C-alpha cells in the first residue's frame, strides 16, 4: 500500500490487537551494553584509540607540570573497561598504570598530586568494571522475551486492598430457627 502524499515514511508495525502503529524509538537501543565490542573486529581499533588518547594525556601531563591533566585519563579508561573484552581492557588498564607510574617518576614536584589523581582515576575504573561484569551476567542469565501485549492494553493490577474490600466483613450465621410464613 502506498501511503498518501504528505505523510512521512515511518515504519509501521501491528500491535497484538492488529492495529497499525508507528514504531517508536526505543531509548534502550541507544545504550551501550557491557563488553559490546568483545569479539568484534573493531575491538582492536577501539583499543588502539584508547591507548592513543592515554598517550596524549600522558604527554600533556608531562609538558604541563603545573596543570592536572591526568584526570582526563578516566575517559578512555572507562570506555575501554566498559566495552572491551577482558584482555583488551587489561591491556589498556596496564598501559594506563605504567603511564601513571612514569608520571610519578618524572614529576617529582607534583608527586602527591599525581598519586591522588591516579587513585581518583583507577578506583572508579575498577568499580565500573565490576558493575559491567554484574550487568553482563544479568543480561545473559535470562532470555529476553517481549510481552505479547503492550502494557497500555493490559488490565490494571489488582491490589491486595481491593481484594480484602471485596470480602464481606460480617456473615450472618445460619440460624436453626424455623422461618415463619
Phi, psi and omega per residue, in radians:
X1 nan 2.306 3.128
X2 -1.573 2.197 -3.140
X3 -1.208 2.642 3.130
X4 -1.102 2.730 3.132
X5 -1.125 2.562 3.115
X6 1.596 -0.132 3.085
X7 -1.733 2.608 -3.133
X8 -1.436 2.696 -3.032
X9 -1.573 1.180 3.125
X10 -1.613 2.776 3.131
X11 -1.230 2.401 3.103
X12 -2.026 2.455 3.121
X13 -2.268 2.892 3.080
X14 -1.858 2.327 3.073
X15 -1.399 3.137 -3.124
X16 -1.068 -0.560 -3.137
X17 -1.406 -0.083 3.103
X18 1.619 0.070 -3.126
X19 -1.473 2.494 3.075
X20 -1.249 2.398 -3.124
X21 -2.492 2.430 3.065
X22 -1.301 2.364 -3.135
X23 -1.175 2.359 -3.139
X24 -1.731 2.623 3.085
X25 -1.266 2.179 -3.130
X26 -1.569 2.022 -3.113
X27 -1.124 -0.384 3.107
X28 -1.147 -0.406 3.130
X29 -1.315 -0.303 -3.138
X30 -1.484 -0.235 -3.128
X31 -1.376 2.550 3.117
X32 -1.650 2.135 -3.126
X33 -1.354 2.705 3.062
X34 -1.087 2.538 -3.128
X35 1.005 0.584 -3.056
X36 -1.100 -0.533 -3.114
X37 -1.787 0.122 -3.134
X38 -1.117 2.113 -3.130
X39 1.461 -0.035 -3.139
X40 -1.490 2.512 3.099
X41 -1.069 -0.398 -3.137
X42 -1.435 -0.040 -3.109
X43 -1.105 -0.721 3.130
X44 -1.130 -0.677 3.108
X45 -1.096 -0.788 3.135
X46 -1.149 -0.651 3.086
X47 -1.076 -0.797 3.132
X48 -1.136 -0.646 3.085
X49 -1.130 -0.742 3.114
X50 -1.116 -0.720 3.099
X51 -1.134 -0.666 3.111
X52 -1.144 -0.740 3.101
X53 -1.120 -0.710 3.096
X54 -1.104 -0.696 3.089
X55 -1.118 -0.707 3.118
X56 -1.155 -0.673 3.121
X57 -1.186 -0.693 3.092
X58 -1.099 -0.757 3.121
X59 -1.085 -0.753 3.115
X60 -1.143 -0.611 3.115
X61 -1.145 -0.677 -3.115
X62 -1.269 -0.711 -3.076
X63 -1.392 -0.245 3.081
X64 -2.142 1.403 -3.048
X65 -1.204 -0.385 -3.108
X66 -1.581 -0.080 -3.106
X67 -2.056 2.400 3.125
X68 -1.545 1.801 3.139
X69 -1.820 -0.301 -3.053
X70 -1.072 -0.376 3.129
X71 -1.140 -0.425 3.105
X72 -1.202 -0.202 3.096
X73 -1.154 -0.300 3.120
X74 -1.113 -0.606 -3.075
X75 -1.118 -0.982 3.117
X76 -1.192 -0.499 3.116
X77 -1.183 -0.775 3.085
X78 -1.129 -0.705 3.105
X79 -1.062 -0.770 -3.135
X80 -1.170 -0.730 -3.097
X81 -1.183 -0.557 -3.086
X82 -1.403 -0.774 -2.968
X83 -1.788 -0.276 -3.040
X84 -1.637 2.841 3.075
X85 -1.230 3.040 -3.054
X86 -1.100 -0.726 -3.113
X87 -1.164 -0.812 -3.114
X88 -1.201 -0.667 3.098
X89 -1.148 -0.655 3.089
X90 -1.156 -0.647 3.094
X91 -1.080 -0.789 3.130
X92 -1.173 -0.732 -3.127
X93 -1.158 -0.711 3.115
X94 -1.168 -0.674 3.086
X95 -1.109 -0.721 3.115
X96 -1.119 -0.703 3.133
X97 -1.212 -0.613 3.069
X98 -1.127 -0.729 3.123
X99 -1.135 -0.648 3.099
X100 -1.197 -0.656 3.096
X101 -1.136 -0.710 3.076
X102 -1.093 -0.706 3.121
X103 -1.123 -0.673 3.093
X104 -1.136 -0.688 -3.126
X105 -1.227 -0.622 -3.070
X106 -1.417 -0.776 -3.077
X107 -1.572 1.516 -3.117
X108 -1.311 -0.497 -3.130
X109 -1.267 -0.600 -3.064
X110 -1.955 0.578 -3.057
X111 -1.055 -0.759 -3.134
X112 -1.113 -0.724 3.137
X113 -1.123 -0.749 -3.129
X114 -1.153 -0.654 3.099
X115 -1.140 -0.750 3.113
X116 -1.148 -0.686 3.092
X117 -1.145 -0.683 3.091
X118 -1.064 -0.740 3.089
X119 -1.133 -0.703 3.135
X120 -1.206 -0.346 3.104
X121 -1.580 -0.766 -3.009
X122 -1.397 -0.520 3.123
X123 -1.164 -0.859 3.066
X124 -1.108 -0.551 3.108
X125 -1.145 -0.721 3.094
X126 -1.129 -0.755 3.115
X127 -1.107 -0.694 3.128
X128 -1.128 -0.668 3.123
X129 -1.171 -0.723 3.090
X130 -1.125 -0.695 3.110
X131 -1.142 -0.734 3.111
X132 -1.103 -0.689 3.123
X133 -1.129 -0.735 3.121
X134 -1.127 -0.764 3.132
X135 -1.166 -0.705 3.134
X136 -1.096 -0.692 3.121
X137 -1.221 -0.588 3.068
X138 -1.174 -0.716 -3.115
X139 -1.196 -0.542 -3.122
X140 -1.599 -0.211 -3.098
X141 -1.336 -0.546 -3.132
X142 -2.080 2.369 3.060
X143 -1.231 2.475 -3.136
X144 -1.388 2.077 3.082
X145 -2.093 2.432 3.102
X146 -1.578 2.490 3.115
X147 -1.179 2.574 -3.101
X148 -1.321 -0.456 3.066
X149 -2.189 2.641 -3.128
X150 -1.308 2.747 -3.081
X151 -1.155 -0.422 3.131
X152 -1.280 -0.365 -3.131
X153 -1.657 -0.239 -3.085
X154 -1.354 2.614 3.140
X155 -1.215 2.672 3.130
X156 -1.157 2.567 3.140
X157 -1.178 2.519 3.132
X158 -1.501 2.219 -3.137
X159 -1.492 2.757 3.140
X160 -1.130 -0.574 -3.134
X161 -1.125 -0.707 -3.141
X162 -1.217 -0.521 3.070
X163 -1.218 -0.655 3.135
X164 -1.205 -0.655 -3.140
X165 -1.170 -0.447 -3.120
X166 -1.308 -0.325 -3.138
X167 -1.444 2.198 3.116
X168 -1.162 2.398 -3.085
X169 -1.335 -0.733 -3.106
X170 -2.043 2.158 3.061
X171 -1.861 2.384 3.105
X172 -1.429 2.184 3.141
X173 -1.260 2.478 3.121
X174 -1.142 2.321 -3.122
X175 -1.622 2.664 3.134
X176 -1.568 -0.039 -3.111
X177 -1.341 2.430 3.070
X178 -1.255 2.480 -3.132
X179 -1.379 2.491 -3.134
X180 -1.606 2.365 3.087
X181 -1.395 nan nan
